Amino acid sequence: MQTWRQLALFVCAVALGLVALLHPRSHDDVVDATQFSIAFFATLLTGEAVIFALTFSAASSWPSLRAIDSHIAFREWMLIGWFAALFTACGLLGDNATYGALLFLLANIFGIFSFIQLFGLAGIGGRNRLLRRTLAGALASQGTSVGSFFYELENDPVINSYLGTVSQAGTSSDPPAIRNLVDQLVEAEVPSAAAEDTITVHLDVLHRLSRATLAGGADHVQVSACAHALIDSVIRHCRRLPDPAPPLSALSRYLAWLANTALLMSVRGVASNRAAREFVALTTDTRLKILRCVDPDPKSATTRDELGTIFTKPLQVLLWSGDFTDFHGAHQASALYGAYEILTGTKFMGNYWDGASVLTQLRQALYSDTDVLSAPEAVASRAAFGSPEEYDHFWALVTVTALATLRDTRLPHPPELVRPEFTPDHQLLGAYLRTFATHRYFATAVQGREALLSLVSRADAPGSPAAEIIRARGSTTYRVPAPLVEPNQRPAAMILAIACRLAPLVPGDDDTELRAFLASLPSPALTAAARLAARILPGAATESDPVEAIPVGLKVLQLIGAHTREGT
């Protein structure tokens, strides 16, 4: 557009030069015309200055004046005005200033065009459209570039300016500016090749606004509404990707981390309870929205996009399932229902509150000698897992990460932060733990030690689910503070992952194998596991003996199914 304008301006200037040569005017006519043209030129310039001063702010002109100039053709206008003044002055010193007067007419015509373009930016809608196009162009160029996106991001002036303006708006607690900036991002139309980079910017903006609210006191109601828009946009972009699992998993993990961070900052008095409550509600609601997008047959759907699963391959749902259960995230037990249906092609009809085991039933459906499923989904899942041993190893690794990132049960949980699936209720914690504890692929302390040795020392074989998930993640990382730590770096959680599979599930059951397993561990390892148990398991902190602390803490597993047992 700008090139065509400049070309048209050049053609008009050449044409006016020919007119001046063929039809020169008298000195008095040129002076009169020039005086009128200069007065009109000054009027237009003053009008543009007034509009700019009254309507533009840092939040509405974040890329730079260059982007606005490109839209209103200000430099071309000033350039032709400068040439008009130059040729007029030279012509008046000589004997013919006709060309200068004609250039002033051209400058005024161009000035009217510039004024109309600028007037279109006087309203917030016009400015948002311009800034949205500018941001979309920068993101599209990122999507077609080769190399690290983070490197390109750090060196892209438009994206850097946008993110800096978002931080400034959040720090200054400017709700209209925050809303406009978020709208510019979520409404930007980018090609599919730039969708992943666009998601990265979405998550960066989400974190900046969350930090400004929890630590800086930004308007939590407005930020929450903007966060909903950002998350909806991320899900929409995920649907455009050939592999939506990595970004959707990163979003799921971040939301779980954000809820825990809001709780912790509220308890420590850093964030207000109102802001923390808003973010807890945000995370539980949006994680449920993500769950509906993954579940092939959700219980309810608010939009057509939530019908049918976003995943098409078993490895995608395995990657997402592992990340969705991180950081004590809400609805994590329900997530395995959708995973079961994607992996087997059939619905899981059990109730985890009654003690039903999704992972055990999934193992039977894929590897049982008698009831093995032959649906295409089950065949693909068996190919993804490989052997039953790989199946057991994968879910043990998922258990390690889930246990290591559970909330600290010793912290108080303010009543105003209690939400469905985000409560200090020990039964809910027991339900989450029992989801993994009922996956029992060994029964004795000796077998438990062998399983622990496998977790500690075994490298992921090429083609195994864990190796394929690492490959699927690739080098893509997202600008969120939720750390992604490999399970082999969490030995204490590995011990608890084995111990929970030996713990009694019903009051009165024998815990001899569990105690024998714990007693056989080296003292430093057992102490580290007991320290983790004191943090995540209720009651474990009251015991000084590690061999006693872990079994006491794992009694939380026995809370599930108690109502069924009482009824019986």
FIFI-145338 format. One record per residue (C-alpha): residue in one letter; y, x, z. Coordinates in steps of 0.5 Angstrom, whole numbers, plus 500, padded with zeros to 3 digits. Layout:
BEGIN
pase resn=A Y=Y X=X Z=Z .
...
//
This chain:
BEGIN
pase resn=M Y=500 X=500 Z=500 .
pase resn=Q Y=505 X=505 Z=502 .
pase resn=T Y=503 X=509 Z=496 .
pase resn=W Y=505 X=503 Z=491 .
pase resn=R Y=511 X=502 Z=495 .
pase resn=Q Y=513 X=509 Z=494 .
pase resn=L Y=511 X=509 Z=486 .
pase resn=A Y=515 X=503 Z=485 .
pase resn=L Y=521 X=506 Z=489 .
pase resn=F Y=521 X=512 Z=484 .
pase resn=V Y=520 X=508 Z=478 .
pase resn=C Y=526 X=503 Z=480 .
pase resn=A Y=530 X=510 Z=481 .
pase resn=V Y=529 X=512 Z=474 .
pase resn=A Y=530 X=506 Z=471 .
pase resn=L Y=537 X=505 Z=475 .
pase resn=G Y=539 X=512 Z=472 .
pase resn=L Y=538 X=510 Z=465 .
pase resn=V Y=542 X=504 Z=466 .
pase resn=A Y=548 X=509 Z=469 .
pase resn=L Y=548 X=513 Z=463 .
pase resn=L Y=548 X=507 Z=458 .
pase resn=H Y=553 X=503 Z=462 .
pase resn=P Y=558 X=507 Z=466 .
pase resn=R Y=563 X=503 Z=471 .
pase resn=S Y=570 X=505 Z=472 .
pase resn=H Y=572 X=509 Z=479 .
pase resn=D Y=575 X=502 Z=482 .
pase resn=D Y=569 X=498 Z=481 .
pase resn=V Y=564 X=503 Z=484 .
pase resn=V Y=568 X=504 Z=490 .
pase resn=D Y=569 X=497 Z=491 .
pase resn=A Y=561 X=496 Z=490 .
pase resn=T Y=560 X=502 Z=494 .
pase resn=Q Y=564 X=499 Z=500 .
pase resn=F Y=560 X=492 Z=500 .
pase resn=S Y=553 X=496 Z=499 .
pase resn=I Y=555 X=501 Z=505 .
pase resn=A Y=557 X=495 Z=510 .
pase resn=F Y=551 X=491 Z=508 .
pase resn=F Y=546 X=497 Z=509 .
pase resn=A Y=549 X=498 Z=516 .
pase resn=T Y=548 X=491 Z=518 .
pase resn=L Y=541 X=491 Z=516 .
pase resn=L Y=540 X=498 Z=520 .
pase resn=T Y=543 X=495 Z=526 .
pase resn=G Y=539 X=488 Z=526 .
pase resn=E Y=533 X=493 Z=525 .
pase resn=A Y=535 X=497 Z=531 .
pase resn=V Y=536 X=491 Z=535 .
pase resn=I Y=529 X=488 Z=534 .
pase resn=F Y=526 X=494 Z=535 .
pase resn=A Y=530 X=495 Z=542 .
pase resn=L Y=528 X=488 Z=544 .
pase resn=T Y=521 X=487 Z=542 .
pase resn=F Y=517 X=494 Z=542 .
pase resn=S Y=514 X=497 Z=548 .
pase resn=A Y=509 X=503 Z=550 .
pase resn=A Y=504 X=498 Z=550 .
pase resn=S Y=506 X=494 Z=543 .
pase resn=S Y=507 X=501 Z=539 .
pase resn=W Y=502 X=505 Z=542 .
pase resn=P Y=499 X=509 Z=536 .
pase resn=S Y=506 X=512 Z=534 .
pase resn=L Y=513 X=510 Z=530 .
pase resn=R Y=509 X=513 Z=524 .
pase resn=A Y=504 X=507 Z=524 .
pase resn=I Y=510 X=502 Z=525 .
pase resn=D Y=514 X=506 Z=519 .
pase resn=S Y=509 X=506 Z=515 .
pase resn=H Y=508 X=498 Z=515 .
pase resn=I Y=516 X=497 Z=515 .
pase resn=A Y=517 X=502 Z=510 .
pase resn=F Y=523 X=505 Z=514 .
pase resn=R Y=523 X=512 Z=511 .
pase resn=E Y=523 X=510 Z=504 .
pase resn=W Y=529 X=506 Z=506 .
pase resn=M Y=533 X=511 Z=509 .
pase resn=L Y=531 X=516 Z=504 .
pase resn=I Y=534 X=512 Z=498 .
pase resn=G Y=540 X=511 Z=502 .
pase resn=W Y=541 X=518 Z=503 .
pase resn=F Y=540 X=519 Z=496 .
pase resn=A Y=545 X=514 Z=494 .
pase resn=A Y=550 X=517 Z=499 .
pase resn=L Y=549 X=524 Z=496 .
pase resn=F Y=550 X=521 Z=489 .
pase resn=T Y=556 X=517 Z=490 .
pase resn=A Y=559 X=523 Z=494 .
pase resn=C Y=558 X=527 Z=488 .
pase resn=G Y=560 X=522 Z=483 .
pase resn=L Y=566 X=521 Z=486 .
pase resn=L Y=568 X=528 Z=486 .
pase resn=G Y=567 X=528 Z=479 .
pase resn=D Y=568 X=522 Z=474 .
pase resn=N Y=562 X=518 Z=474 .
pase resn=A Y=559 X=515 Z=481 .
pase resn=T Y=555 X=509 Z=478 .
pase resn=Y Y=548 X=512 Z=479 .
pase resn=G Y=550 X=512 Z=487 .
pase resn=A Y=553 X=505 Z=487 .
pase resn=L Y=546 X=503 Z=483 .
pase resn=L Y=542 X=507 Z=488 .
pase resn=F Y=546 X=503 Z=494 .
pase resn=L Y=544 X=497 Z=491 .
pase resn=L Y=536 X=499 Z=491 .
pase resn=A Y=537 X=501 Z=498 .
pase resn=N Y=539 X=494 Z=500 .
pase resn=I Y=534 X=491 Z=496 .
pase resn=F Y=529 X=495 Z=500 .
pase resn=G Y=532 X=494 Z=506 .
pase resn=I Y=531 X=487 Z=506 .
pase resn=F Y=524 X=488 Z=505 .
pase resn=S Y=524 X=493 Z=511 .
pase resn=F Y=528 X=488 Z=515 .
pase resn=I Y=523 X=482 Z=513 .
pase resn=Q Y=517 X=487 Z=515 .
pase resn=L Y=520 X=489 Z=522 .
pase resn=F Y=521 X=481 Z=523 .
pase resn=G Y=514 X=480 Z=522 .
pase resn=L Y=513 X=484 Z=528 .
pase resn=A Y=518 X=481 Z=532 .
pase resn=G Y=512 X=476 Z=535 .
pase resn=I Y=506 X=479 Z=539 .
pase resn=G Y=502 X=476 Z=534 .
pase resn=G Y=505 X=480 Z=528 .
pase resn=R Y=505 X=487 Z=532 .
pase resn=N Y=497 X=486 Z=535 .
pase resn=R Y=495 X=485 Z=527 .
pase resn=L Y=498 X=491 Z=525 .
pase resn=L Y=496 X=495 Z=531 .
pase resn=R Y=489 X=492 Z=530 .
pase resn=R Y=489 X=494 Z=523 .
pase resn=T Y=491 X=501 Z=525 .
pase resn=L Y=485 X=502 Z=530 .
pase resn=A Y=480 X=499 Z=526 .
pase resn=G Y=482 X=504 Z=521 .
pase resn=A Y=481 X=510 Z=526 .
pase resn=L Y=475 X=507 Z=528 .
pase resn=A Y=472 X=506 Z=521 .
pase resn=S Y=474 X=514 Z=519 .
pase resn=Q Y=470 X=516 Z=525 .
pase resn=G Y=464 X=512 Z=523 .
pase resn=T Y=464 X=516 Z=516 .
pase resn=S Y=465 X=523 Z=519 .
pase resn=V Y=460 X=528 Z=521 .
pase resn=G Y=459 X=531 Z=527 .
pase resn=S Y=460 X=529 Z=535 .
pase resn=F Y=464 X=523 Z=536 .
pase resn=F Y=466 X=526 Z=542 .
pase resn=Y Y=469 X=532 Z=539 .
pase resn=E Y=473 X=527 Z=533 .
pase resn=L Y=475 X=522 Z=539 .
pase resn=E Y=479 X=528 Z=543 .
pase resn=N Y=482 X=530 Z=536 .
pase resn=D Y=484 X=523 Z=533 .
pase resn=P Y=491 X=521 Z=535 .
pase resn=V Y=490 X=514 Z=534 .
pase resn=I Y=484 X=513 Z=539 .
pase resn=N Y=487 X=518 Z=544 .
pase resn=S Y=494 X=514 Z=544 .
pase resn=Y Y=490 X=507 Z=544 .
pase resn=L Y=486 X=510 Z=550 .
pase resn=G Y=492 X=513 Z=554 .
pase resn=T Y=496 X=506 Z=553 .
pase resn=V Y=490 X=502 Z=556 .
pase resn=S Y=490 X=507 Z=562 .
pase resn=Q Y=498 X=506 Z=563 .
pase resn=A Y=497 X=499 Z=562 .
pase resn=G Y=492 X=499 Z=568 .
pase resn=T Y=496 X=503 Z=572 .
pase resn=S Y=502 X=499 Z=572 .
pase resn=S Y=498 X=493 Z=572 .
pase resn=D Y=501 X=490 Z=566 .
pase resn=P Y=497 X=484 Z=565 .
pase resn=P Y=500 X=482 Z=558 .
pase resn=A Y=499 X=489 Z=556 .
pase resn=I Y=492 X=489 Z=558 .
pase resn=R Y=490 X=483 Z=554 .
pase resn=N Y=494 X=485 Z=548 .
pase resn=L Y=490 X=492 Z=548 .
pase resn=V Y=483 X=489 Z=549 .
pase resn=D Y=485 X=483 Z=544 .
pase resn=Q Y=486 X=489 Z=539 .
pase resn=L Y=480 X=492 Z=540 .
pase resn=V Y=475 X=486 Z=540 .
pase resn=E Y=478 X=483 Z=534 .
pase resn=A Y=478 X=490 Z=530 .
pase resn=E Y=474 X=489 Z=524 .
pase resn=V Y=470 X=495 Z=523 .
pase resn=P Y=464 X=497 Z=518 .
pase resn=S Y=457 X=497 Z=521 .
pase resn=A Y=457 X=505 Z=520 .
pase resn=A Y=463 X=505 Z=525 .
pase resn=A Y=459 X=500 Z=530 .
pase resn=E Y=456 X=505 Z=535 .
pase resn=D Y=463 X=509 Z=535 .
pase resn=T Y=467 X=502 Z=537 .
pase resn=I Y=462 X=501 Z=542 .
pase resn=T Y=463 X=507 Z=545 .
pase resn=V Y=471 X=506 Z=545 .
pase resn=H Y=469 X=499 Z=548 .
pase resn=L Y=465 X=502 Z=554 .
pase resn=D Y=471 X=507 Z=555 .
pase resn=V Y=476 X=502 Z=556 .
pase resn=L Y=472 X=497 Z=560 .
pase resn=H Y=471 X=503 Z=565 .
pase resn=R Y=478 X=505 Z=565 .
pase resn=L Y=480 X=498 Z=567 .
pase resn=S Y=475 X=497 Z=572 .
pase resn=R Y=477 X=504 Z=575 .
pase resn=A Y=485 X=501 Z=575 .
pase resn=T Y=483 X=495 Z=578 .
pase resn=L Y=478 X=498 Z=584 .
pase resn=A Y=482 X=504 Z=585 .
pase resn=G Y=489 X=502 Z=583 .
pase resn=G Y=490 X=495 Z=584 .
pase resn=A Y=491 X=492 Z=577 .
pase resn=D Y=490 X=484 Z=576 .
pase resn=H Y=483 X=483 Z=578 .
pase resn=V Y=483 X=476 Z=574 .
pase resn=Q Y=486 X=479 Z=568 .
pase resn=V Y=481 X=485 Z=568 .
pase resn=S Y=475 X=481 Z=569 .
pase resn=A Y=477 X=476 Z=563 .
pase resn=C Y=478 X=482 Z=559 .
pase resn=A Y=472 X=485 Z=561 .
pase resn=H Y=468 X=479 Z=559 .
pase resn=A Y=471 X=479 Z=552 .
pase resn=L Y=469 X=487 Z=551 .
pase resn=I Y=462 X=486 Z=553 .
pase resn=D Y=461 X=480 Z=548 .
pase resn=S Y=464 X=484 Z=543 .
pase resn=V Y=459 X=490 Z=545 .
pase resn=I Y=453 X=485 Z=544 .
pase resn=R Y=456 X=483 Z=538 .
pase resn=H Y=457 X=490 Z=535 .
pase resn=C Y=450 X=491 Z=538 .
pase resn=R Y=447 X=486 Z=533 .
pase resn=R Y=449 X=490 Z=527 .
pase resn=L Y=446 X=496 Z=529 .
pase resn=P Y=439 X=498 Z=526 .
pase resn=D Y=437 X=500 Z=533 .
pase resn=P Y=441 X=496 Z=539 .
pase resn=A Y=437 X=499 Z=544 .
pase resn=P Y=441 X=505 Z=546 .
pase resn=P Y=448 X=502 Z=547 .
pase resn=L Y=445 X=495 Z=550 .
pase resn=S Y=441 X=499 Z=555 .
pase resn=A Y=448 X=503 Z=557 .
pase resn=L Y=452 X=497 Z=558 .
pase resn=S Y=446 X=494 Z=562 .
pase resn=R Y=446 X=500 Z=567 .
pase resn=Y Y=454 X=501 Z=567 .
pase resn=L Y=454 X=494 Z=569 .
pase resn=A Y=449 X=495 Z=575 .
pase resn=W Y=453 X=501 Z=577 .
pase resn=L Y=459 X=498 Z=577 .
pase resn=A Y=457 X=492 Z=582 .
pase resn=N Y=454 X=497 Z=587 .
pase resn=T Y=461 X=501 Z=586 .
pase resn=A Y=465 X=495 Z=587 .
pase resn=L Y=461 X=493 Z=594 .
pase resn=L Y=461 X=501 Z=596 .
pase resn=M Y=469 X=501 Z=595 .
pase resn=S Y=470 X=494 Z=598 .
pase resn=V Y=466 X=496 Z=604 .
pase resn=R Y=470 X=503 Z=605 .
pase resn=G Y=476 X=499 Z=604 .
pase resn=V Y=478 X=503 Z=598 .
pase resn=A Y=478 X=496 Z=594 .
pase resn=S Y=480 X=489 Z=596 .
pase resn=N Y=475 X=484 Z=597 .
pase resn=R Y=478 X=480 Z=592 .
pase resn=A Y=477 X=485 Z=586 .
pase resn=A Y=470 X=487 Z=588 .
pase resn=R Y=468 X=480 Z=588 .
pase resn=E Y=471 X=479 Z=581 .
pase resn=F Y=467 X=485 Z=579 .
pase resn=V Y=460 X=483 Z=582 .
pase resn=A Y=461 X=476 Z=579 .
pase resn=L Y=462 X=479 Z=572 .
pase resn=T Y=456 X=484 Z=573 .
pase resn=T Y=451 X=478 Z=575 .
pase resn=D Y=454 X=474 Z=570 .
pase resn=T Y=454 X=479 Z=564 .
pase resn=R Y=447 X=482 Z=565 .
pase resn=L Y=444 X=475 Z=565 .
pase resn=K Y=448 X=474 Z=558 .
pase resn=I Y=445 X=480 Z=556 .
pase resn=L Y=438 X=478 Z=559 .
pase resn=R Y=439 X=471 Z=554 .
pase resn=C Y=440 X=476 Z=548 .
pase resn=V Y=434 X=480 Z=549 .
pase resn=D Y=429 X=474 Z=551 .
pase resn=P Y=426 X=471 Z=545 .
pase resn=D Y=426 X=464 Z=549 .
pase resn=P Y=431 X=464 Z=554 .
pase resn=K Y=431 X=458 Z=559 .
pase resn=S Y=438 X=456 Z=557 .
pase resn=A Y=443 X=459 Z=552 .
pase resn=T Y=450 X=458 Z=551 .
pase resn=T Y=451 X=460 Z=544 .
pase resn=R Y=447 X=460 Z=538 .
pase resn=D Y=447 X=468 Z=538 .
pase resn=E Y=443 X=468 Z=545 .
pase resn=L Y=437 X=464 Z=541 .
pase resn=G Y=432 X=469 Z=539 .
pase resn=T Y=431 X=477 Z=541 .
pase resn=I Y=436 X=482 Z=539 .
pase resn=F Y=430 X=487 Z=539 .
pase resn=T Y=425 X=488 Z=533 .
pase resn=K Y=421 X=494 Z=536 .
pase resn=P Y=417 X=495 Z=542 .
pase resn=L Y=420 X=502 Z=544 .
pase resn=Q Y=427 X=498 Z=544 .
pase resn=V Y=425 X=493 Z=549 .
pase resn=L Y=421 X=499 Z=553 .
pase resn=L Y=428 X=503 Z=553 .
pase resn=W Y=432 X=497 Z=555 .
pase resn=S Y=427 X=495 Z=560 .
pase resn=G Y=427 X=502 Z=564 .
pase resn=D Y=435 X=502 Z=564 .
pase resn=F Y=436 X=495 Z=566 .
pase resn=T Y=432 X=496 Z=572 .
pase resn=D Y=437 X=502 Z=574 .
pase resn=F Y=442 X=501 Z=580 .
pase resn=H Y=439 X=495 Z=583 .
pase resn=G Y=441 X=491 Z=577 .
pase resn=A Y=441 X=483 Z=578 .
pase resn=H Y=436 X=479 Z=574 .
pase resn=Q Y=431 X=486 Z=573 .
pase resn=A Y=425 X=482 Z=575 .
pase resn=S Y=427 X=476 Z=570 .
pase resn=A Y=428 X=482 Z=565 .
pase resn=L Y=420 X=483 Z=565 .
pase resn=Y Y=419 X=476 Z=563 .
pase resn=G Y=422 X=477 Z=556 .
pase resn=A Y=419 X=484 Z=555 .
pase resn=Y Y=412 X=481 Z=556 .
pase resn=E Y=414 X=476 Z=551 .
pase resn=I Y=416 X=481 Z=546 .
pase resn=L Y=411 X=486 Z=547 .
pase resn=T Y=405 X=481 Z=547 .
pase resn=G Y=408 X=475 Z=543 .
pase resn=T Y=406 X=470 Z=549 .
pase resn=K Y=410 X=468 Z=555 .
pase resn=F Y=408 X=470 Z=562 .
pase resn=M Y=407 X=464 Z=566 .
pase resn=G Y=407 X=467 Z=573 .
pase resn=N Y=412 X=467 Z=578 .
pase resn=Y Y=414 X=473 Z=581 .
pase resn=W Y=416 X=470 Z=588 .
pase resn=D Y=409 X=468 Z=589 .
pase resn=G Y=407 X=475 Z=588 .
pase resn=A Y=405 X=474 Z=580 .
pase resn=S Y=405 X=481 Z=577 .
pase resn=V Y=408 X=482 Z=570 .
pase resn=L Y=406 X=489 Z=569 .
pase resn=T Y=399 X=488 Z=571 .
pase resn=Q Y=398 X=482 Z=566 .
pase resn=L Y=401 X=486 Z=561 .
pase resn=R Y=396 X=491 Z=562 .
pase resn=Q Y=390 X=486 Z=561 .
pase resn=A Y=393 X=483 Z=555 .
pase resn=L Y=394 X=489 Z=552 .
pase resn=Y Y=388 X=493 Z=554 .
pase resn=S Y=383 X=488 Z=557 .
pase resn=D Y=376 X=489 Z=555 .
pase resn=T Y=375 X=481 Z=555 .
pase resn=D Y=382 X=478 Z=554 .
pase resn=V Y=385 X=483 Z=550 .
pase resn=L Y=391 X=480 Z=545 .
pase resn=S Y=390 X=481 Z=537 .
pase resn=A Y=397 X=478 Z=536 .
pase resn=P Y=402 X=482 Z=531 .
pase resn=E Y=406 X=484 Z=537 .
pase resn=A Y=401 X=486 Z=542 .
pase resn=V Y=398 X=490 Z=536 .
pase resn=A Y=405 X=494 Z=535 .
pase resn=S Y=405 X=494 Z=543 .
pase resn=R Y=399 X=498 Z=543 .
pase resn=A Y=401 X=503 Z=538 .
pase resn=A Y=407 X=504 Z=542 .
pase resn=F Y=404 X=505 Z=548 .
pase resn=G Y=398 X=509 Z=546 .
pase resn=S Y=392 X=509 Z=551 .
pase resn=P Y=392 X=505 Z=558 .
pase resn=E Y=394 X=512 Z=561 .
pase resn=E Y=400 X=512 Z=557 .
pase resn=Y Y=402 X=505 Z=559 .
pase resn=D Y=401 X=507 Z=567 .
pase resn=H Y=405 X=513 Z=566 .
pase resn=F Y=411 X=510 Z=563 .
pase resn=W Y=411 X=504 Z=568 .
pase resn=A Y=411 X=509 Z=574 .
pase resn=L Y=417 X=513 Z=571 .
pase resn=V Y=421 X=507 Z=570 .
pase resn=T Y=419 X=505 Z=578 .
pase resn=V Y=421 X=512 Z=580 .
pase resn=T Y=428 X=511 Z=577 .
pase resn=A Y=429 X=504 Z=579 .
pase resn=L Y=427 X=506 Z=586 .
pase resn=A Y=432 X=512 Z=586 .
pase resn=T Y=438 X=508 Z=585 .
pase resn=L Y=437 X=502 Z=589 .
pase resn=R Y=443 X=500 Z=594 .
pase resn=D Y=443 X=503 Z=601 .
pase resn=T Y=440 X=498 Z=605 .
pase resn=R Y=444 X=500 Z=611 .
pase resn=L Y=451 X=499 Z=608 .
pase resn=P Y=454 X=492 Z=610 .
pase resn=H Y=454 X=487 Z=605 .
pase resn=P Y=460 X=482 Z=606 .
pase resn=P Y=459 X=475 Z=605 .
pase resn=E Y=464 X=474 Z=600 .
pase resn=L Y=460 X=479 Z=595 .
pase resn=V Y=454 X=475 Z=596 .
pase resn=R Y=452 X=472 Z=589 .
pase resn=P Y=445 X=470 Z=586 .
pase resn=E Y=441 X=476 Z=585 .
pase resn=F Y=446 X=480 Z=588 .
pase resn=T Y=445 X=479 Z=596 .
pase resn=P Y=442 X=483 Z=602 .
pase resn=D Y=436 X=479 Z=602 .
pase resn=H Y=430 X=483 Z=604 .
pase resn=Q Y=426 X=478 Z=600 .
pase resn=L Y=430 X=479 Z=593 .
pase resn=L Y=429 X=487 Z=595 .
pase resn=G Y=422 X=486 Z=596 .
pase resn=A Y=421 X=482 Z=589 .
pase resn=Y Y=424 X=487 Z=585 .
pase resn=L Y=420 X=492 Z=589 .
pase resn=R Y=413 X=488 Z=588 .
pase resn=T Y=414 X=488 Z=581 .
pase resn=F Y=412 X=495 Z=580 .
pase resn=A Y=408 X=496 Z=586 .
pase resn=T Y=403 X=490 Z=584 .
pase resn=H Y=402 X=495 Z=578 .
pase resn=R Y=396 X=498 Z=581 .
pase resn=Y Y=392 X=503 Z=577 .
pase resn=F Y=389 X=507 Z=582 .
pase resn=A Y=386 X=505 Z=589 .
pase resn=T Y=385 X=511 Z=594 .
pase resn=A Y=389 X=516 Z=597 .
pase resn=V Y=386 X=522 Z=592 .
pase resn=Q Y=387 X=518 Z=586 .
pase resn=G Y=394 X=517 Z=588 .
pase resn=R Y=395 X=525 Z=589 .
pase resn=E Y=393 X=525 Z=582 .
pase resn=A Y=398 X=520 Z=580 .
pase resn=L Y=403 X=524 Z=583 .
pase resn=L Y=401 X=531 Z=580 .
pase resn=S Y=401 X=527 Z=573 .
pase resn=L Y=408 X=525 Z=575 .
pase resn=V Y=411 X=531 Z=577 .
pase resn=S Y=408 X=536 Z=572 .
pase resn=R Y=406 X=532 Z=566 .
pase resn=A Y=410 X=533 Z=560 .
pase resn=D Y=411 X=528 Z=555 .
pase resn=A Y=407 X=528 Z=549 .
pase resn=P Y=410 X=527 Z=542 .
pase resn=G Y=409 X=520 Z=540 .
pase resn=S Y=409 X=518 Z=548 .
pase resn=P Y=413 X=512 Z=550 .
pase resn=A Y=417 X=517 Z=554 .
pase resn=A Y=418 X=522 Z=549 .
pase resn=E Y=420 X=517 Z=543 .
pase resn=I Y=425 X=514 Z=548 .
pase resn=I Y=428 X=520 Z=549 .
pase resn=R Y=428 X=521 Z=541 .
pase resn=A Y=431 X=514 Z=540 .
pase resn=R Y=437 X=516 Z=545 .
pase resn=G Y=438 X=522 Z=541 .
pase resn=S Y=445 X=526 Z=542 .
pase resn=T Y=449 X=519 Z=543 .
pase resn=T Y=452 X=519 Z=550 .
pase resn=Y Y=457 X=514 Z=552 .
pase resn=R Y=463 X=515 Z=556 .
pase resn=V Y=461 X=511 Z=563 .
pase resn=P Y=460 X=515 Z=569 .
pase resn=A Y=453 X=512 Z=571 .
pase resn=P Y=449 X=518 Z=571 .
pase resn=L Y=442 X=518 Z=567 .
pase resn=V Y=437 X=523 Z=570 .
pase resn=E Y=430 X=524 Z=568 .
pase resn=P Y=425 X=522 Z=573 .
pase resn=N Y=422 X=529 Z=574 .
pase resn=Q Y=428 X=531 Z=577 .
pase resn=R Y=427 X=525 Z=583 .
pase resn=P Y=421 X=528 Z=587 .
pase resn=A Y=422 X=524 Z=593 .
pase resn=A Y=422 X=517 Z=588 .
pase resn=M Y=416 X=520 Z=585 .
pase resn=I Y=413 X=520 Z=592 .
pase resn=L Y=415 X=513 Z=594 .
pase resn=A Y=413 X=510 Z=587 .
pase resn=I Y=406 X=512 Z=588 .
pase resn=A Y=406 X=510 Z=596 .
pase resn=C Y=408 X=503 Z=594 .
pase resn=R Y=402 X=502 Z=590 .
pase resn=L Y=398 X=504 Z=596 .
pase resn=A Y=402 X=499 Z=601 .
pase resn=P Y=399 X=493 Z=603 .
pase resn=L Y=402 X=487 Z=600 .
pase resn=V Y=399 X=482 Z=605 .
pase resn=P Y=400 X=482 Z=612 .
pase resn=G Y=394 X=485 Z=616 .
pase resn=D Y=391 X=489 Z=610 .
pase resn=D Y=389 X=496 Z=611 .
pase resn=D Y=394 X=501 Z=610 .
pase resn=T Y=389 X=507 Z=611 .
pase resn=E Y=390 X=510 Z=604 .
pase resn=L Y=397 X=509 Z=604 .
pase resn=R Y=397 X=513 Z=611 .
pase resn=A Y=392 X=518 Z=608 .
pase resn=F Y=396 X=519 Z=602 .
pase resn=L Y=403 X=521 Z=606 .
pase resn=A Y=399 X=525 Z=611 .
pase resn=S Y=397 X=530 Z=605 .
pase resn=L Y=404 X=531 Z=603 .
pase resn=P Y=407 X=538 Z=604 .
pase resn=S Y=412 X=537 Z=610 .
pase resn=P Y=419 X=538 Z=606 .
pase resn=A Y=416 X=533 Z=600 .
pase resn=L Y=415 X=528 Z=606 .
pase resn=T Y=421 X=529 Z=609 .
pase resn=A Y=425 X=528 Z=603 .
pase resn=A Y=421 X=521 Z=601 .
pase resn=A Y=422 X=519 Z=608 .
pase resn=R Y=430 X=520 Z=607 .
pase resn=L Y=430 X=516 Z=601 .
pase resn=A Y=426 X=511 Z=604 .
pase resn=A Y=431 X=510 Z=610 .
pase resn=R Y=436 X=509 Z=605 .
pase resn=I Y=433 X=504 Z=600 .
pase resn=L Y=428 X=500 Z=605 .
pase resn=P Y=430 X=496 Z=611 .
pase resn=G Y=427 X=498 Z=617 .
pase resn=A Y=425 X=505 Z=615 .
pase resn=A Y=431 X=508 Z=618 .
pase resn=T Y=429 X=506 Z=625 .
pase resn=E Y=423 X=511 Z=625 .
pase resn=S Y=423 X=518 Z=626 .
pase resn=D Y=416 X=520 Z=624 .
pase resn=P Y=416 X=520 Z=616 .
pase resn=V Y=409 X=518 Z=616 .
pase resn=E Y=411 X=511 Z=620 .
pase resn=A Y=418 X=510 Z=616 .
pase resn=I Y=415 X=509 Z=609 .
pase resn=P Y=410 X=504 Z=611 .
pase resn=V Y=415 X=500 Z=615 .
pase resn=G Y=420 X=500 Z=610 .
pase resn=L Y=414 X=498 Z=605 .
pase resn=K Y=413 X=492 Z=609 .
pase resn=V Y=418 X=489 Z=605 .
pase resn=L Y=413 X=488 Z=600 .
pase resn=Q Y=409 X=483 Z=604 .
pase resn=L Y=415 X=478 Z=604 .
pase resn=I Y=414 X=475 Z=597 .
pase resn=G Y=409 X=470 Z=597 .
pase resn=A Y=409 X=468 Z=604 .
pase resn=H Y=411 X=461 Z=603 .
pase resn=T Y=405 X=460 Z=599 .
pase resn=R Y=401 X=463 Z=604 .
pase resn=E Y=404 X=459 Z=609 .
pase resn=G Y=403 X=453 Z=605 .
pase resn=T Y=395 X=455 Z=604 .
//
